[in-house]
Amino acid sequence: MRTGLSKKQKATNIYFNEADSMIEVCTYNTALKNRLTEYAGKYPSECRLVDDDGNGCLTFEVSKGRFGFKLTAPYDEQRRKAASELAKKNTERLRRQE
């Protein structure tokens, strides 16, 4: 769907405060919209669609205890080097196929 918006304008916004029990998620991200739509269908008491702006953005309300952020630690030097070596090896393999 073409919305006339640039990728930078297609932001995902998450709003919450300490007083409310719900989190508001406004997103253009298709994968996130699909996940939230499916979740809302399975668990309507925990998540519901509250707005569709018609331009590709959906807004959901999600119970605060059901939404999480996952932070991951950065790669250490050993893991970074292993990933780099693997990428280099696969790049050479791809070049040989040409």
C-alpha positions in Angstrom: 0.0 0.0 0.0 1.4 3.4 -1.0 0.8 6.0 1.6 2.8 8.9 0.2 4.9 8.9 3.4 8.6 8.4 3.5 10.1 5.6 5.6 11.2 8.1 8.1 7.7 9.4 8.5 6.4 5.8 9.0 7.4 5.6 12.7 6.3 3.3 15.4 5.2 5.2 18.5 4.7 3.6 21.9 2.9 5.7 24.5 2.5 4.8 28.2 2.6 6.4 31.6 2.7 5.2 35.2 -1.0 5.9 35.9 -2.6 3.9 33.0 -2.8 0.2 32.7 -2.7 0.3 28.9 0.1 1.0 26.4 -0.8 2.6 23.1 1.1 1.4 20.0 0.8 3.3 16.7 2.7 1.6 13.9 3.1 1.4 10.1 5.3 -1.7 10.5 3.5 -4.6 8.7 5.1 -7.4 10.7 4.2 -5.6 14.0 0.7 -4.8 12.8 0.1 -8.5 11.9 1.4 -9.7 15.2 -0.8 -7.2 17.2 -3.8 -8.0 15.0 -3.4 -11.8 15.6 -2.8 -11.2 19.4 -5.9 -8.9 19.6 -8.0 -11.7 18.0 -6.7 -14.3 20.4 -6.8 -12.1 23.6 -9.3 -9.3 23.2 -9.2 -8.5 26.9 -5.4 -7.8 26.6 -5.2 -6.1 23.3 -7.5 -4.3 20.9 -7.4 -2.3 17.7 -8.5 1.3 18.5 -7.8 3.2 15.3 -7.0 2.7 11.6 -6.0 6.0 10.0 -6.6 4.7 6.5 -3.0 5.5 5.5 -1.5 2.3 6.8 -1.1 3.2 10.4 -2.9 1.0 13.0 -3.2 1.9 16.7 -3.6 -0.7 19.4 -4.1 -0.6 23.1 -2.2 -3.4 24.9 -2.2 -4.3 28.6 0.9 -3.0 30.2 1.9 -6.4 31.5 1.7 -8.0 28.0 4.1 -5.7 26.2 7.8 -5.9 26.6 11.1 -4.5 25.4 14.0 -6.8 24.8 17.5 -5.4 25.2 20.4 -7.4 24.0 24.1 -7.0 25.0 26.5 -6.0 22.3 28.7 -8.7 20.7 32.0 -9.2 22.5 35.2 -9.1 20.3 35.3 -12.9 19.9 31.8 -13.2 18.7 32.2 -10.2 16.4 35.3 -11.7 14.8 33.6 -15.1 14.3 30.6 -13.4 12.6 33.0 -11.4 10.4 34.9 -14.5 9.4 31.7 -16.3 8.5 30.5 -13.4 6.4 33.8 -13.2 4.6 33.8 -17.0 3.9 30.2 -16.8 2.5 31.0 -13.8 0.4 33.9 -15.6 -1.3 31.7 -18.6 -1.9 29.1 -16.4 -3.5 31.7 -14.8 -5.8 32.9 -18.2 -7.0 29.3 -19.0 -8.2 29.3 -16.0 -10.6 
